[in-house]
Amino acid sequence: MASLLELRFEALIGRRLTIRLHDPEGGFRDIVGILESTHSLRNKENLLIEFSHDEIFIWREVIAKPATGIKP
């Protein structure tokens, strides 16, 4: 049976996320990119980063601001 987080991530595949992971040496590390599966995302360097749901401290979808059409 899929966890609640896995079900939420299934709905977000293809969207941009930022995920803060617990670092094994202590502290945290952030990964940002397009969610490719419920356990991986692709960052701006086109690297596939895999993670475990047990490592996640917090996450959120990154939503682009709409263009205002005003140029400085």
mmJSON file of the N, C-alpha and C atoms, coordinates in Angstrom:
{"data_MODEL":{"atom_site":{
"group_PDB":["ATOM","ATOM","ATOM","ATOM","ATOM","ATOM","ATOM","ATOM","ATOM","ATOM","ATOM","ATOM","ATOM","ATOM","ATOM","ATOM","ATOM","ATOM","ATOM","ATOM","ATOM","ATOM","ATOM","ATOM","ATOM","ATOM","ATOM","ATOM","ATOM","ATOM","ATOM","ATOM","ATOM","ATOM","ATOM","ATOM","ATOM","ATOM","ATOM","ATOM","ATOM","ATOM","ATOM","ATOM","ATOM","ATOM","ATOM","ATOM","ATOM","ATOM","ATOM","ATOM","ATOM","ATOM","ATOM","ATOM","ATOM","ATOM","ATOM","ATOM","ATOM","ATOM","ATOM","ATOM","ATOM","ATOM","ATOM","ATOM","ATOM","ATOM","ATOM","ATOM","ATOM","ATOM","ATOM","ATOM","ATOM","ATOM","ATOM","ATOM","ATOM","ATOM","ATOM","ATOM","ATOM","ATOM","ATOM","ATOM","ATOM","ATOM","ATOM","ATOM","ATOM","ATOM","ATOM","ATOM","ATOM","ATOM","ATOM","ATOM","ATOM","ATOM","ATOM","ATOM","ATOM","ATOM","ATOM","ATOM","ATOM","ATOM","ATOM","ATOM","ATOM","ATOM","ATOM","ATOM","ATOM","ATOM","ATOM","ATOM","ATOM","ATOM","ATOM","ATOM","ATOM","ATOM","ATOM","ATOM","ATOM","ATOM","ATOM","ATOM","ATOM","ATOM","ATOM","ATOM","ATOM","ATOM","ATOM","ATOM","ATOM","ATOM","ATOM","ATOM","ATOM","ATOM","ATOM","ATOM","ATOM","ATOM","ATOM","ATOM","ATOM","ATOM","ATOM","ATOM","ATOM","ATOM","ATOM","ATOM","ATOM","ATOM","ATOM","ATOM","ATOM","ATOM","ATOM","ATOM","ATOM","ATOM","ATOM","ATOM","ATOM","ATOM","ATOM","ATOM","ATOM","ATOM","ATOM","ATOM","ATOM","ATOM","ATOM","ATOM","ATOM","ATOM","ATOM","ATOM","ATOM","ATOM","ATOM","ATOM","ATOM","ATOM","ATOM","ATOM","ATOM","ATOM","ATOM","ATOM","ATOM","ATOM","ATOM","ATOM","ATOM","ATOM","ATOM","ATOM","ATOM","ATOM","ATOM","ATOM","ATOM","ATOM","ATOM","ATOM"],
"id":[1,2,3,4,5,6,7,8,9,10,11,12,13,14,15,16,17,18,19,20,21,22,23,24,25,26,27,28,29,30,31,32,33,34,35,36,37,38,39,40,41,42,43,44,45,46,47,48,49,50,51,52,53,54,55,56,57,58,59,60,61,62,63,64,65,66,67,68,69,70,71,72,73,74,75,76,77,78,79,80,81,82,83,84,85,86,87,88,89,90,91,92,93,94,95,96,97,98,99,100,101,102,103,104,105,106,107,108,109,110,111,112,113,114,115,116,117,118,119,120,121,122,123,124,125,126,127,128,129,130,131,132,133,134,135,136,137,138,139,140,141,142,143,144,145,146,147,148,149,150,151,152,153,154,155,156,157,158,159,160,161,162,163,164,165,166,167,168,169,170,171,172,173,174,175,176,177,178,179,180,181,182,183,184,185,186,187,188,189,190,191,192,193,194,195,196,197,198,199,200,201,202,203,204,205,206,207,208,209,210,211,212,213,214,215,216],
"type_symbol":["N","C","C","N","C","C","N","C","C","N","C","C","N","C","C","N","C","C","N","C","C","N","C","C","N","C","C","N","C","C","N","C","C","N","C","C","N","C","C","N","C","C","N","C","C","N","C","C","N","C","C","N","C","C","N","C","C","N","C","C","N","C","C","N","C","C","N","C","C","N","C","C","N","C","C","N","C","C","N","C","C","N","C","C","N","C","C","N","C","C","N","C","C","N","C","C","N","C","C","N","C","C","N","C","C","N","C","C","N","C","C","N","C","C","N","C","C","N","C","C","N","C","C","N","C","C","N","C","C","N","C","C","N","C","C","N","C","C","N","C","C","N","C","C","N","C","C","N","C","C","N","C","C","N","C","C","N","C","C","N","C","C","N","C","C","N","C","C","N","C","C","N","C","C","N","C","C","N","C","C","N","C","C","N","C","C","N","C","C","N","C","C","N","C","C","N","C","C","N","C","C","N","C","C","N","C","C","N","C","C","N","C","C","N","C","C"],
"label_atom_id":["N","CA","C","N","CA","C","N","CA","C","N","CA","C","N","CA","C","N","CA","C","N","CA","C","N","CA","C","N","CA","C","N","CA","C","N","CA","C","N","CA","C","N","CA","C","N","CA","C","N","CA","C","N","CA","C","N","CA","C","N","CA","C","N","CA","C","N","CA","C","N","CA","C","N","CA","C","N","CA","C","N","CA","C","N","CA","C","N","CA","C","N","CA","C","N","CA","C","N","CA","C","N","CA","C","N","CA","C","N","CA","C","N","CA","C","N","CA","C","N","CA","C","N","CA","C","N","CA","C","N","CA","C","N","CA","C","N","CA","C","N","CA","C","N","CA","C","N","CA","C","N","CA","C","N","CA","C","N","CA","C","N","CA","C","N","CA","C","N","CA","C","N","CA","C","N","CA","C","N","CA","C","N","CA","C","N","CA","C","N","CA","C","N","CA","C","N","CA","C","N","CA","C","N","CA","C","N","CA","C","N","CA","C","N","CA","C","N","CA","C","N","CA","C","N","CA","C","N","CA","C","N","CA","C","N","CA","C","N","CA","C","N","CA","C","N","CA","C","N","CA","C"],
"label_alt_id":[null,null,null,null,null,null,null,null,null,null,null,null,null,null,null,null,null,null,null,null,null,null,null,null,null,null,null,null,null,null,null,null,null,null,null,null,null,null,null,null,null,null,null,null,null,null,null,null,null,null,null,null,null,null,null,null,null,null,null,null,null,null,null,null,null,null,null,null,null,null,null,null,null,null,null,null,null,null,null,null,null,null,null,null,null,null,null,null,null,null,null,null,null,null,null,null,null,null,null,null,null,null,null,null,null,null,null,null,null,null,null,null,null,null,null,null,null,null,null,null,null,null,null,null,null,null,null,null,null,null,null,null,null,null,null,null,null,null,null,null,null,null,null,null,null,null,null,null,null,null,null,null,null,null,null,null,null,null,null,null,null,null,null,null,null,null,null,null,null,null,null,null,null,null,null,null,null,null,null,null,null,null,null,null,null,null,null,null,null,null,null,null,null,null,null,null,null,null,null,null,null,null,null,null,null,null,null,null,null,null,null,null,null,null,null,null],
"label_comp_id":["MET","MET","MET","ALA","ALA","ALA","SER","SER","SER","LEU","LEU","LEU","LEU","LEU","LEU","GLU","GLU","GLU","LEU","LEU","LEU","ARG","ARG","ARG","PHE","PHE","PHE","GLU","GLU","GLU","ALA","ALA","ALA","LEU","LEU","LEU","ILE","ILE","ILE","GLY","GLY","GLY","ARG","ARG","ARG","ARG","ARG","ARG","LEU","LEU","LEU","THR","THR","THR","ILE","ILE","ILE","ARG","ARG","ARG","LEU","LEU","LEU","HIS","HIS","HIS","ASP","ASP","ASP","PRO","PRO","PRO","GLU","GLU","GLU","GLY","GLY","GLY","GLY","GLY","GLY","PHE","PHE","PHE","ARG","ARG","ARG","ASP","ASP","ASP","ILE","ILE","ILE","VAL","VAL","VAL","GLY","GLY","GLY","ILE","ILE","ILE","LEU","LEU","LEU","GLU","GLU","GLU","SER","SER","SER","THR","THR","THR","HIS","HIS","HIS","SER","SER","SER","LEU","LEU","LEU","ARG","ARG","ARG","ASN","ASN","ASN","LYS","LYS","LYS","GLU","GLU","GLU","ASN","ASN","ASN","LEU","LEU","LEU","LEU","LEU","LEU","ILE","ILE","ILE","GLU","GLU","GLU","PHE","PHE","PHE","SER","SER","SER","HIS","HIS","HIS","ASP","ASP","ASP","GLU","GLU","GLU","ILE","ILE","ILE","PHE","PHE","PHE","ILE","ILE","ILE","TRP","TRP","TRP","ARG","ARG","ARG","GLU","GLU","GLU","VAL","VAL","VAL","ILE","ILE","ILE","ALA","ALA","ALA","LYS","LYS","LYS","PRO","PRO","PRO","ALA","ALA","ALA","THR","THR","THR","GLY","GLY","GLY","ILE","ILE","ILE","LYS","LYS","LYS","PRO","PRO","PRO"],
"label_asym_id":["A","A","A","A","A","A","A","A","A","A","A","A","A","A","A","A","A","A","A","A","A","A","A","A","A","A","A","A","A","A","A","A","A","A","A","A","A","A","A","A","A","A","A","A","A","A","A","A","A","A","A","A","A","A","A","A","A","A","A","A","A","A","A","A","A","A","A","A","A","A","A","A","A","A","A","A","A","A","A","A","A","A","A","A","A","A","A","A","A","A","A","A","A","A","A","A","A","A","A","A","A","A","A","A","A","A","A","A","A","A","A","A","A","A","A","A","A","A","A","A","A","A","A","A","A","A","A","A","A","A","A","A","A","A","A","A","A","A","A","A","A","A","A","A","A","A","A","A","A","A","A","A","A","A","A","A","A","A","A","A","A","A","A","A","A","A","A","A","A","A","A","A","A","A","A","A","A","A","A","A","A","A","A","A","A","A","A","A","A","A","A","A","A","A","A","A","A","A","A","A","A","A","A","A","A","A","A","A","A","A","A","A","A","A","A","A"],
"label_entity_id":["1","1","1","1","1","1","1","1","1","1","1","1","1","1","1","1","1","1","1","1","1","1","1","1","1","1","1","1","1","1","1","1","1","1","1","1","1","1","1","1","1","1","1","1","1","1","1","1","1","1","1","1","1","1","1","1","1","1","1","1","1","1","1","1","1","1","1","1","1","1","1","1","1","1","1","1","1","1","1","1","1","1","1","1","1","1","1","1","1","1","1","1","1","1","1","1","1","1","1","1","1","1","1","1","1","1","1","1","1","1","1","1","1","1","1","1","1","1","1","1","1","1","1","1","1","1","1","1","1","1","1","1","1","1","1","1","1","1","1","1","1","1","1","1","1","1","1","1","1","1","1","1","1","1","1","1","1","1","1","1","1","1","1","1","1","1","1","1","1","1","1","1","1","1","1","1","1","1","1","1","1","1","1","1","1","1","1","1","1","1","1","1","1","1","1","1","1","1","1","1","1","1","1","1","1","1","1","1","1","1","1","1","1","1","1","1"],
"label_seq_id":[1,1,1,2,2,2,3,3,3,4,4,4,5,5,5,6,6,6,7,7,7,8,8,8,9,9,9,10,10,10,11,11,11,12,12,12,13,13,13,14,14,14,15,15,15,16,16,16,17,17,17,18,18,18,19,19,19,20,20,20,21,21,21,22,22,22,23,23,23,24,24,24,25,25,25,26,26,26,27,27,27,28,28,28,29,29,29,30,30,30,31,31,31,32,32,32,33,33,33,34,34,34,35,35,35,36,36,36,37,37,37,38,38,38,39,39,39,40,40,40,41,41,41,42,42,42,43,43,43,44,44,44,45,45,45,46,46,46,47,47,47,48,48,48,49,49,49,50,50,50,51,51,51,52,52,52,53,53,53,54,54,54,55,55,55,56,56,56,57,57,57,58,58,58,59,59,59,60,60,60,61,61,61,62,62,62,63,63,63,64,64,64,65,65,65,66,66,66,67,67,67,68,68,68,69,69,69,70,70,70,71,71,71,72,72,72],
"pdbx_PDB_ins_code":[null,null,null,null,null,null,null,null,null,null,null,null,null,null,null,null,null,null,null,null,null,null,null,null,null,null,null,null,null,null,null,null,null,null,null,null,null,null,null,null,null,null,null,null,null,null,null,null,null,null,null,null,null,null,null,null,null,null,null,null,null,null,null,null,null,null,null,null,null,null,null,null,null,null,null,null,null,null,null,null,null,null,null,null,null,null,null,null,null,null,null,null,null,null,null,null,null,null,null,null,null,null,null,null,null,null,null,null,null,null,null,null,null,null,null,null,null,null,null,null,null,null,null,null,null,null,null,null,null,null,null,null,null,null,null,null,null,null,null,null,null,null,null,null,null,null,null,null,null,null,null,null,null,null,null,null,null,null,null,null,null,null,null,null,null,null,null,null,null,null,null,null,null,null,null,null,null,null,null,null,null,null,null,null,null,null,null,null,null,null,null,null,null,null,null,null,null,null,null,null,null,null,null,null,null,null,null,null,null,null,null,null,null,null,null,null],
"Cartn_x":[0.839,0.0,0.888,0.565,1.347,1.091,2.158,2.023,1.321,0.857,0.2,1.155,2.425,3.409,3.627,3.687,3.88,2.697,1.496,0.314,0.348,0.776,0.896,1.951,3.095,4.172,3.765,2.96,2.487,1.751,0.967,0.202,1.094,2.323,3.227,4.325,4.324,5.345,5.268,6.453,6.528,6.543,6.345,6.349,7.655,7.942,9.172,8.955,9.874,9.798,11.121,11.058,12.234,12.009,13.016,12.909,14.097,13.833,14.906,15.033,16.251,16.527,17.41,17.192,18.102,19.433,20.531,21.865,22.38,22.949,23.432,24.483,25.261,26.286,25.718,24.448,23.798,23.414,22.413,21.942,21.043,20.978,20.072,20.773,20.184,20.601,19.341,19.376,18.213,18.462,17.428,17.466,16.282,16.507,15.48,15.49,14.315,14.238,12.858,12.786,11.525,11.369,10.251,9.992,9.785,10.613,10.535,9.793,9.884,9.16,8.895,8.256,7.967,9.22,10.35,11.605,12.796,12.54,13.664,13.229,14.201,13.972,15.204,15.019,16.11,16.389,17.668,18.023,18.41,18.81,19.109,20.345,21.212,22.368,22.016,20.731,20.198,20.625,21.006,21.357,20.111,19.972,18.865,19.276,18.519,18.805,17.708,18.125,17.178,17.176,16.038,15.892,14.882,14.936,13.981,12.997,11.776,10.787,11.148,11.904,12.338,13.326,14.012,14.993,14.344,13.105,12.47,12.121,12.567,12.197,10.982,11.058,9.957,10.095,9.001,9.024,7.934,8.077,7.009,7.16,6.055,6.071,6.541,7.385,7.854,6.95,6.2,5.263,5.817,5.969,6.515,5.518,6.048,5.194,4.758,3.511,3.078,3.735,4.036,4.64,3.621,4.111,3.215,3.085,4.019,3.975,4.591,5.043,5.656,7.167,7.812,9.268,9.874,10.964,11.586,12.248],
"Cartn_y":[-1.182,0.0,1.251,2.189,3.421,4.332,5.021,5.963,7.225,8.048,9.297,10.204,10.258,11.08,10.575,9.279,8.72,9.075,9.025,9.397,10.872,11.727,13.161,13.403,12.711,12.892,12.378,11.324,10.824,11.927,12.709,13.801,14.963,15.037,16.153,15.818,14.603,14.225,15.194,15.717,16.692,18.131,18.324,19.678,19.938,21.224,21.642,21.647,20.974,20.884,21.286,21.72,21.841,20.905,20.106,19.109,19.269,19.409,19.481,18.099,17.539,16.196,16.247,15.317,15.154,14.655,15.31,14.896,13.859,12.736,11.694,12.191,13.212,13.749,14.807,15.058,16.082,17.26,17.982,19.116,18.672,19.539,19.303,19.627,19.149,19.545,19.687,20.625,20.901,20.406,19.846,19.489,20.173,20.653,21.376,20.858,20.613,20.17,19.681,19.054,18.513,17.08,16.813,15.473,14.5,13.46,12.467,11.207,10.886,9.748,10.087,9.211,9.494,9.474,9.03,8.949,9.586,10.415,11.053,12.358,13.266,14.496,14.816,15.62,16.008,17.487,17.799,19.178,19.955,21.237,22.089,21.633,20.828,20.265,18.966,18.63,17.427,16.143,16.247,15.066,14.504,13.2,12.54,12.297,12.847,12.709,11.841,10.749,9.847,10.102,9.898,10.135,9.153,8.995,8.153,9.063,8.654,9.456,9.592,8.637,8.713,9.854,10.306,11.391,12.776,12.891,14.187,14.852,16.103,16.933,17.778,18.431,19.259,19.366,19.666,19.833,20.811,21.38,22.216,22.31,22.588,22.82,24.256,24.43,25.766,26.238,27.29,27.809,29.115,29.17,30.367,31.51,32.709,33.894,34.191,34.59,34.961,36.277,36.415,37.641,38.775,39.934,41.079,41.918,41.745,42.521,43.904,44.234,45.532,45.361,46.16,46.102,47.369,47.219,48.413,49.301],
"Cartn_z":[0.0,0.0,0.0,-0.84,-0.961,0.24,0.658,1.762,1.263,2.191,1.842,1.065,1.492,0.8,-0.623,-0.809,-2.141,-3.047,-2.514,-3.305,-3.678,-2.748,-3.042,-4.109,-3.992,-4.965,-6.342,-6.417,-7.713,-8.458,-7.747,-8.364,-8.789,-8.261,-8.548,-9.562,-10.096,-11.077,-12.253,-12.632,-13.707,-13.22,-11.935,-11.368,-10.633,-10.419,-9.751,-8.238,-7.51,-6.051,-5.429,-4.191,-3.353,-2.172,-1.866,-0.797,0.131,1.423,2.425,3.044,2.944,3.437,4.673,5.582,6.717,6.172,6.54,6.11,7.108,6.645,7.565,8.56,8.176,9.065,10.015,9.951,10.754,9.88,10.266,9.479,8.343,7.327,6.207,4.894,3.804,2.463,1.623,0.713,-0.128,-1.538,-2.131,-3.54,-4.212,-5.425,-6.171,-7.591,-8.142,-9.526,-9.884,-11.035,-11.554,-11.046,-10.393,-9.862,-11.015,-11.074,-12.155,-11.708,-10.43,-9.867,-8.408,-7.699,-6.294,-5.432,-5.98,-5.227,-5.951,-6.967,-7.668,-8.32,-8.443,-9.203,-10.017,-11.054,-11.938,-11.707,-11.353,-11.044,-12.296,-12.122,-13.276,-14.052,-13.419,-14.128,-14.838,-14.857,-15.499,-14.78,-13.508,-12.715,-12.045,-12.081,-11.411,-9.954,-9.03,-7.602,-6.987,-6.374,-5.732,-4.229,-3.604,-2.173,-1.606,-0.311,0.401,1.12,1.209,1.931,3.403,3.943,5.343,5.576,4.519,4.631,4.627,4.175,3.968,5.292,5.429,6.577,6.2,5.04,4.547,3.033,2.358,0.908,0.518,-0.686,-1.234,-2.739,-3.384,-4.822,-5.066,-6.072,-6.455,-7.585,-7.325,-8.314,-8.874,-10.183,-10.841,-10.731,-10.514,-10.508,-11.933,-12.106,-13.458,-13.873,-15.133,-15.641,-15.534,-15.139,-14.963,-16.222,-17.153,-18.378,-18.238,-17.033,-16.794,-16.845,-17.703,-17.817,-17.232,-16.493,-15.898,-16.929],
"occupancy":[1.0,1.0,1.0,1.0,1.0,1.0,1.0,1.0,1.0,1.0,1.0,1.0,1.0,1.0,1.0,1.0,1.0,1.0,1.0,1.0,1.0,1.0,1.0,1.0,1.0,1.0,1.0,1.0,1.0,1.0,1.0,1.0,1.0,1.0,1.0,1.0,1.0,1.0,1.0,1.0,1.0,1.0,1.0,1.0,1.0,1.0,1.0,1.0,1.0,1.0,1.0,1.0,1.0,1.0,1.0,1.0,1.0,1.0,1.0,1.0,1.0,1.0,1.0,1.0,1.0,1.0,1.0,1.0,1.0,1.0,1.0,1.0,1.0,1.0,1.0,1.0,1.0,1.0,1.0,1.0,1.0,1.0,1.0,1.0,1.0,1.0,1.0,1.0,1.0,1.0,1.0,1.0,1.0,1.0,1.0,1.0,1.0,1.0,1.0,1.0,1.0,1.0,1.0,1.0,1.0,1.0,1.0,1.0,1.0,1.0,1.0,1.0,1.0,1.0,1.0,1.0,1.0,1.0,1.0,1.0,1.0,1.0,1.0,1.0,1.0,1.0,1.0,1.0,1.0,1.0,1.0,1.0,1.0,1.0,1.0,1.0,1.0,1.0,1.0,1.0,1.0,1.0,1.0,1.0,1.0,1.0,1.0,1.0,1.0,1.0,1.0,1.0,1.0,1.0,1.0,1.0,1.0,1.0,1.0,1.0,1.0,1.0,1.0,1.0,1.0,1.0,1.0,1.0,1.0,1.0,1.0,1.0,1.0,1.0,1.0,1.0,1.0,1.0,1.0,1.0,1.0,1.0,1.0,1.0,1.0,1.0,1.0,1.0,1.0,1.0,1.0,1.0,1.0,1.0,1.0,1.0,1.0,1.0,1.0,1.0,1.0,1.0,1.0,1.0,1.0,1.0,1.0,1.0,1.0,1.0,1.0,1.0,1.0,1.0,1.0,1.0],
"B_iso_or_equiv":[0.0,0.0,0.0,0.0,0.0,0.0,0.0,0.0,0.0,0.0,0.0,0.0,0.0,0.0,0.0,0.0,0.0,0.0,0.0,0.0,0.0,0.0,0.0,0.0,0.0,0.0,0.0,0.0,0.0,0.0,0.0,0.0,0.0,0.0,0.0,0.0,0.0,0.0,0.0,0.0,0.0,0.0,0.0,0.0,0.0,0.0,0.0,0.0,0.0,0.0,0.0,0.0,0.0,0.0,0.0,0.0,0.0,0.0,0.0,0.0,0.0,0.0,0.0,0.0,0.0,0.0,0.0,0.0,0.0,0.0,0.0,0.0,0.0,0.0,0.0,0.0,0.0,0.0,0.0,0.0,0.0,0.0,0.0,0.0,0.0,0.0,0.0,0.0,0.0,0.0,0.0,0.0,0.0,0.0,0.0,0.0,0.0,0.0,0.0,0.0,0.0,0.0,0.0,0.0,0.0,0.0,0.0,0.0,0.0,0.0,0.0,0.0,0.0,0.0,0.0,0.0,0.0,0.0,0.0,0.0,0.0,0.0,0.0,0.0,0.0,0.0,0.0,0.0,0.0,0.0,0.0,0.0,0.0,0.0,0.0,0.0,0.0,0.0,0.0,0.0,0.0,0.0,0.0,0.0,0.0,0.0,0.0,0.0,0.0,0.0,0.0,0.0,0.0,0.0,0.0,0.0,0.0,0.0,0.0,0.0,0.0,0.0,0.0,0.0,0.0,0.0,0.0,0.0,0.0,0.0,0.0,0.0,0.0,0.0,0.0,0.0,0.0,0.0,0.0,0.0,0.0,0.0,0.0,0.0,0.0,0.0,0.0,0.0,0.0,0.0,0.0,0.0,0.0,0.0,0.0,0.0,0.0,0.0,0.0,0.0,0.0,0.0,0.0,0.0,0.0,0.0,0.0,0.0,0.0,0.0,0.0,0.0,0.0,0.0,0.0,0.0],
"pdbx_formal_charge":[null,null,null,null,null,null,null,null,null,null,null,null,null,null,null,null,null,null,null,null,null,null,null,null,null,null,null,null,null,null,null,null,null,null,null,null,null,null,null,null,null,null,null,null,null,null,null,null,null,null,null,null,null,null,null,null,null,null,null,null,null,null,null,null,null,null,null,null,null,null,null,null,null,null,null,null,null,null,null,null,null,null,null,null,null,null,null,null,null,null,null,null,null,null,null,null,null,null,null,null,null,null,null,null,null,null,null,null,null,null,null,null,null,null,null,null,null,null,null,null,null,null,null,null,null,null,null,null,null,null,null,null,null,null,null,null,null,null,null,null,null,null,null,null,null,null,null,null,null,null,null,null,null,null,null,null,null,null,null,null,null,null,null,null,null,null,null,null,null,null,null,null,null,null,null,null,null,null,null,null,null,null,null,null,null,null,null,null,null,null,null,null,null,null,null,null,null,null,null,null,null,null,null,null,null,null,null,null,null,null,null,null,null,null,null,null],
"auth_seq_id":[1,1,1,2,2,2,3,3,3,4,4,4,5,5,5,6,6,6,7,7,7,8,8,8,9,9,9,10,10,10,11,11,11,12,12,12,13,13,13,14,14,14,15,15,15,16,16,16,17,17,17,18,18,18,19,19,19,20,20,20,21,21,21,22,22,22,23,23,23,24,24,24,25,25,25,26,26,26,27,27,27,28,28,28,29,29,29,30,30,30,31,31,31,32,32,32,33,33,33,34,34,34,35,35,35,36,36,36,37,37,37,38,38,38,39,39,39,40,40,40,41,41,41,42,42,42,43,43,43,44,44,44,45,45,45,46,46,46,47,47,47,48,48,48,49,49,49,50,50,50,51,51,51,52,52,52,53,53,53,54,54,54,55,55,55,56,56,56,57,57,57,58,58,58,59,59,59,60,60,60,61,61,61,62,62,62,63,63,63,64,64,64,65,65,65,66,66,66,67,67,67,68,68,68,69,69,69,70,70,70,71,71,71,72,72,72],
"auth_comp_id":["MET","MET","MET","ALA","ALA","ALA","SER","SER","SER","LEU","LEU","LEU","LEU","LEU","LEU","GLU","GLU","GLU","LEU","LEU","LEU","ARG","ARG","ARG","PHE","PHE","PHE","GLU","GLU","GLU","ALA","ALA","ALA","LEU","LEU","LEU","ILE","ILE","ILE","GLY","GLY","GLY","ARG","ARG","ARG","ARG","ARG","ARG","LEU","LEU","LEU","THR","THR","THR","ILE","ILE","ILE","ARG","ARG","ARG","LEU","LEU","LEU","HIS","HIS","HIS","ASP","ASP","ASP","PRO","PRO","PRO","GLU","GLU","GLU","GLY","GLY","GLY","GLY","GLY","GLY","PHE","PHE","PHE","ARG","ARG","ARG","ASP","ASP","ASP","ILE","ILE","ILE","VAL","VAL","VAL","GLY","GLY","GLY","ILE","ILE","ILE","LEU","LEU","LEU","GLU","GLU","GLU","SER","SER","SER","THR","THR","THR","HIS","HIS","HIS","SER","SER","SER","LEU","LEU","LEU","ARG","ARG","ARG","ASN","ASN","ASN","LYS","LYS","LYS","GLU","GLU","GLU","ASN","ASN","ASN","LEU","LEU","LEU","LEU","LEU","LEU","ILE","ILE","ILE","GLU","GLU","GLU","PHE","PHE","PHE","SER","SER","SER","HIS","HIS","HIS","ASP","ASP","ASP","GLU","GLU","GLU","ILE","ILE","ILE","PHE","PHE","PHE","ILE","ILE","ILE","TRP","TRP","TRP","ARG","ARG","ARG","GLU","GLU","GLU","VAL","VAL","VAL","ILE","ILE","ILE","ALA","ALA","ALA","LYS","LYS","LYS","PRO","PRO","PRO","ALA","ALA","ALA","THR","THR","THR","GLY","GLY","GLY","ILE","ILE","ILE","LYS","LYS","LYS","PRO","PRO","PRO"],
"auth_asym_id":["A","A","A","A","A","A","A","A","A","A","A","A","A","A","A","A","A","A","A","A","A","A","A","A","A","A","A","A","A","A","A","A","A","A","A","A","A","A","A","A","A","A","A","A","A","A","A","A","A","A","A","A","A","A","A","A","A","A","A","A","A","A","A","A","A","A","A","A","A","A","A","A","A","A","A","A","A","A","A","A","A","A","A","A","A","A","A","A","A","A","A","A","A","A","A","A","A","A","A","A","A","A","A","A","A","A","A","A","A","A","A","A","A","A","A","A","A","A","A","A","A","A","A","A","A","A","A","A","A","A","A","A","A","A","A","A","A","A","A","A","A","A","A","A","A","A","A","A","A","A","A","A","A","A","A","A","A","A","A","A","A","A","A","A","A","A","A","A","A","A","A","A","A","A","A","A","A","A","A","A","A","A","A","A","A","A","A","A","A","A","A","A","A","A","A","A","A","A","A","A","A","A","A","A","A","A","A","A","A","A","A","A","A","A","A","A"],
"auth_atom_id":["N","CA","C","N","CA","C","N","CA","C","N","CA","C","N","CA","C","N","CA","C","N","CA","C","N","CA","C","N","CA","C","N","CA","C","N","CA","C","N","CA","C","N","CA","C","N","CA","C","N","CA","C","N","CA","C","N","CA","C","N","CA","C","N","CA","C","N","CA","C","N","CA","C","N","CA","C","N","CA","C","N","CA","C","N","CA","C","N","CA","C","N","CA","C","N","CA","C","N","CA","C","N","CA","C","N","CA","C","N","CA","C","N","CA","C","N","CA","C","N","CA","C","N","CA","C","N","CA","C","N","CA","C","N","CA","C","N","CA","C","N","CA","C","N","CA","C","N","CA","C","N","CA","C","N","CA","C","N","CA","C","N","CA","C","N","CA","C","N","CA","C","N","CA","C","N","CA","C","N","CA","C","N","CA","C","N","CA","C","N","CA","C","N","CA","C","N","CA","C","N","CA","C","N","CA","C","N","CA","C","N","CA","C","N","CA","C","N","CA","C","N","CA","C","N","CA","C","N","CA","C","N","CA","C","N","CA","C","N","CA","C","N","CA","C","N","CA","C","N","CA","C"],
"pdbx_PDB_model_num":[1,1,1,1,1,1,1,1,1,1,1,1,1,1,1,1,1,1,1,1,1,1,1,1,1,1,1,1,1,1,1,1,1,1,1,1,1,1,1,1,1,1,1,1,1,1,1,1,1,1,1,1,1,1,1,1,1,1,1,1,1,1,1,1,1,1,1,1,1,1,1,1,1,1,1,1,1,1,1,1,1,1,1,1,1,1,1,1,1,1,1,1,1,1,1,1,1,1,1,1,1,1,1,1,1,1,1,1,1,1,1,1,1,1,1,1,1,1,1,1,1,1,1,1,1,1,1,1,1,1,1,1,1,1,1,1,1,1,1,1,1,1,1,1,1,1,1,1,1,1,1,1,1,1,1,1,1,1,1,1,1,1,1,1,1,1,1,1,1,1,1,1,1,1,1,1,1,1,1,1,1,1,1,1,1,1,1,1,1,1,1,1,1,1,1,1,1,1,1,1,1,1,1,1,1,1,1,1,1,1,1,1,1,1,1,1]
}}}
